[in-house]
Amino acid sequence: MAEEHPAVTVFREYLRINTISSEADYDACTKLLQRLAAEIDLPMRVIEVLPNRPVVLITWEGTDPTLGSLLLNSHTDVVPVYLEHWIHDPFAAIKTPEGDIYARGTQDMKCVGIQYIEAIRRLKKEGKRFKRTIHMSFVPDEERGGREGMQLFCKHEEFKKLNIAYALDEGLANPTEEFIVYNSERPIWGVRIKCTGRPGHGSRFVQNTAMEKLRKLMNKFTEFRNSEEKRMLENNLRLGDVTTINMTMVNGGIQRNVVPADVTLTIDVRLALDVDFQEFEERVRSWADECGDGILITFIDRHMDKSITSIDNSDKWWRAFSSAASNMSLLLITETFPAATDSRFLRQAGIPALGFSPMNYTPVLLHDHNEFLNEKIFLKGIEIYCGIISAMANVD
């Protein structure tokens, strides 16, 4: 059996650390990153934005530290797993004879964090130096919304001292040859709707119930959801080009034979960038009005930022990124990210950011059962980052 590439060994070691957001072993994670930073002879520091919420920074100073720096961001936490659906232990980082590495975080996004480090290791070994300072950040809590991670870090005094001019963050895998680059994200809205109505005995035809109002409302949201899906399919649009609505939680009822006096519906909304926020809110409220009285709407999340990072050839950063990709014969597709990453906090802070994970010929399995990444794709990603980092860290 061929000896395993050292970068793959490090990757698998990282994957074996359980960093499910709610129970993350951030101490073990920080110790590993500390060791890796020492191996590549770069300074590391830890900034706790909250207790047990460490942001790890590894810095390679440029030859002109007065220039704005390049940030290479990744998150250390991962989402929970359904153990019974995995063919391998999700924290054992089992590698099959075909080179597929199974573990939670292989795609989202421990691969990218290690690819950054291994690319820097390789560039340093080759004796390279760059004009701009490079910061690698490893942040917590992204999978729970980033409120106790990047969102707080962006407001921290130490963040401001980094003098960041541009950032790279996570993207998605792609099953075909192309690599997808994300220069924007759909704003996230969370809607909680409480329907109230007459209670009563489960044996009767009770009128004006909370459940009846809920059914009507769910139909309204489903009709809109279906129309957006149809628009996407008929116009050959990408997921990030349309609005998605998913009803994710229903709460209510006290007993089987009691018609509930109230029931609550929670909805996840990802708004297309061309949606008028006020018009959408008014639409939701009008649906509630049409479904009866006693309906209370609360917007529990309402992200209003629509920042877009330039992908025009006149932009020096995009020119550097795309030229490096072209030199490596990479085929790029640019899209709006359909979900949410820490990039949105960076863009809100005025920092242009691209989402990019070099994983082509790979099924999209983030948050799914049996998440895996092939070691050849992983190693190719290190080579790709060597080219991209070299170009972007030397932007004038």
Beta strands, then each sheet from edge to edge (+ up, - down):
strand 1: 44-50
strand 2: 53-60
strand 3: 69-75
strand 4: 94-95
strand 5: 100-102
strand 6: 134-139
strand 7: 164-169
strand 8: 179-185
strand 9: 188-196
strand 10: 200-201
strand 11: 244-252
strand 12: 258-259
strand 13: 262-270
strand 14: 295-302
strand 15: 332-337
strand 16: 353-356
strand 17: 372-374
sheet 1: 1+ 2- 6+ 3+ 7+ 16+ 8- 15-
sheet 2: 4+ 5- 17+
sheet 3: 11+ 13- 9+ 14-
sheet 4: 10+ 12-
end
